[in-house]
Amino acid sequence: MTVPRGIRALPNYVLRASEDVLAVESVVRPSARLTGQKFASTPEYRQAVEAYAMRLAHEHYSRLWTEVIDVSKKESFDLLCRNGDIELRVEVKGTASAGESVLLSRNEVRHAQEHPGHVALFVVSGVKVDAAGVAGGGVIARFEPWNIDDTRLDAIAYECHLNRTAAVFQPAAEPFAQPDGILRFAQVLTG
């Protein structure tokens, strides 16, 4: 059986490699130049890059605004900057790529569209994360004000609402344990 997109595309495939193997592969395997923001490989990596970008953005805007509040946990943007009655809402993005594109959520896009002239985009690209998980380096690009209508938005994912009345249901494959303790899924193909 061949797997068109490689073994890593199989459901429940688990890569079991030591840190040494991963380090060697990162040097030996050729890698393409990253131009746009991609999905990060681990949550820890993504968190390190995002926290670093947020720190740089907070430092920058704190020099310009009397009040800078991190609202990323409850709003569709990251920083709320205020000078009296004047507000700027900042979307912060961090990426290891060259920063030619960034990923935006539906809510981030909607917020930028609903507040033209009052939104900024702060992008830190080329971020490096060392073995200890510490992010650094990179280049800052600021878009102030950020007019999202002047950019090109490409859909990279869709939520597909299924018509379950048209579905054919069958039992899922049963997992079974291997001698190494990893669960594998068996699937019988009939022709």
C-alpha positions in Angstrom: 0.0 0.0 0.0 1.3 3.4 -0.9 0.4 6.6 0.9 0.2 9.5 -1.6 1.1 12.3 0.9 3.6 10.2 2.9 3.4 8.2 6.1 3.0 11.4 8.2 -0.4 11.9 6.5 -1.8 8.7 8.0 -4.2 9.2 10.9 -2.6 8.6 14.3 0.9 8.3 12.9 3.4 9.0 15.7 7.0 10.0 14.9 9.3 8.4 17.4 12.7 10.0 17.0 15.3 11.2 19.4 16.4 14.8 19.7 19.7 13.7 18.0 17.8 12.3 15.0 15.7 15.4 14.7 18.8 17.7 15.0 20.6 15.8 12.2 17.5 15.8 10.0 17.1 19.6 10.4 20.6 20.0 9.0 20.6 17.3 6.3 17.2 17.8 4.8 17.0 20.7 2.4 14.5 23.3 3.5 12.6 25.8 1.3 12.7 29.5 2.2 9.6 30.3 4.2 7.9 33.4 2.9 4.6 33.4 4.8 3.5 32.5 8.2 2.8 28.7 8.6 1.3 26.6 11.3 4.0 26.1 14.0 5.3 22.6 14.7 4.7 22.6 18.5 2.5 24.6 20.9 5.7 25.5 22.9 7.4 26.9 19.8 4.3 28.9 18.8 3.9 30.3 22.3 7.6 31.4 22.4 7.3 33.2 19.1 3.9 34.8 20.1 5.1 35.9 23.5 8.3 37.4 22.0 6.3 39.4 19.4 3.9 40.6 22.1 6.8 41.8 24.3 8.3 43.7 21.4 5.0 45.3 20.5 4.2 46.2 24.1 7.6 47.8 24.5 7.2 49.8 21.3 3.7 51.1 22.0 4.4 51.9 25.6 6.9 54.5 24.4 4.2 56.2 22.3 0.9 55.7 24.3 0.1 56.6 27.9 -1.8 53.3 28.4 -1.1 49.9 26.7 -3.3 47.0 27.8 -2.9 43.3 26.8 -6.5 42.3 25.8 -5.5 39.2 23.8 -7.3 36.8 26.1 -10.7 38.5 25.7 -10.7 40.5 22.5 -10.2 39.9 18.8 -7.0 42.0 18.9 -4.0 42.0 21.1 -3.1 45.4 22.5 -5.4 48.3 23.3 -3.4 51.6 23.3 -4.9 54.8 24.7 -4.0 58.5 25.0 -7.1 60.0 26.7 -10.0 59.4 24.3 -7.8 58.3 21.4 -7.5 54.5 20.9 -5.4 52.2 18.7 -6.1 48.5 18.5 -3.1 46.5 17.7 -3.0 43.0 16.1 0.4 41.4 16.9 1.8 38.5 14.8 5.1 36.7 15.2 6.6 34.3 12.7 9.8 32.5 11.8 9.1 33.1 8.1 10.0 36.1 6.1 6.7 37.6 7.0 5.3 38.1 3.5 2.0 36.8 4.9 0.4 36.1 8.3 -2.5 34.0 9.4 -5.6 35.8 10.7 -8.6 34.4 12.4 -12.1 35.2 11.1 -12.6 37.4 14.2 -9.3 39.3 13.6 -10.4 40.0 10.0 -13.9 41.1 11.1 -12.4 43.4 13.8 -10.0 45.1 11.3 -12.9 45.6 8.9 -15.2 47.1 11.5 -12.6 49.5 12.9 -10.9 51.1 9.9 -8.3 53.8 10.8 -8.2 52.6 14.4 -6.3 49.3 13.9 -2.5 48.6 13.5 -0.7 45.4 12.5 2.6 44.7 14.2 4.5 41.8 12.6 7.8 40.3 13.9 9.2 38.1 11.2 12.4 35.9 11.0 12.1 35.0 14.7 14.5 32.3 15.9 13.8 30.0 18.9 16.8 28.3 20.5 17.0 24.8 22.0 15.9 26.2 25.4 12.7 27.6 23.9 13.8 31.3 24.0 12.8 33.4 21.0 14.8 36.3 19.7 16.0 38.2 16.6 13.7 39.1 13.7 12.5 42.2 11.9 9.6 44.4 12.9 7.1 45.7 10.4 4.4 48.1 11.5 1.2 48.9 9.5 -0.3 52.0 11.1 -3.1 52.4 10.4 -3.7 49.0 9.0 -6.3 49.0 6.2 -7.2 45.3 5.8 -9.0 46.2 2.6 -5.7 47.1 1.0 -4.4 43.5 1.5 -5.2 40.2 -0.2 -7.0 37.6 1.9 -6.7 34.0 0.9 -8.9 31.3 2.5 -6.7 28.4 3.7 -9.4 26.6 5.6 -13.1 26.2 5.6 -15.5 24.9 8.2 -17.7 22.3 6.5 -21.1 21.8 8.0 -22.1 18.3 7.3 -25.5 17.1 6.2 -25.6 14.0 8.5 -28.8 12.7 7.1 -26.9 12.0 3.8 -24.1 10.1 5.6 -23.5 6.4 5.6 -22.3 5.3 9.0 -20.0 2.4 9.8 -18.0 1.4 12.9 -14.5 2.9 13.1 -11.4 0.7 13.0 -10.4 -0.8 16.3 -7.0 0.3 17.7 -4.6 -2.5 18.8 -1.4 -2.3 20.8 2.0 -3.1 19.3 4.9 -4.6 21.2 6.4 -1.1 21.5 3.3 0.1 23.3 2.2 2.5 20.5 -1.4 2.3 19.5 -1.9 1.6 15.8 -5.1 1.6 13.8 -6.0 -1.4 11.6 -8.0 -0.9 8.5 -9.0 -3.7 6.2 -9.3 -2.6 2.6 -11.6 -4.7 0.4 -11.7 -4.5 -3.3 
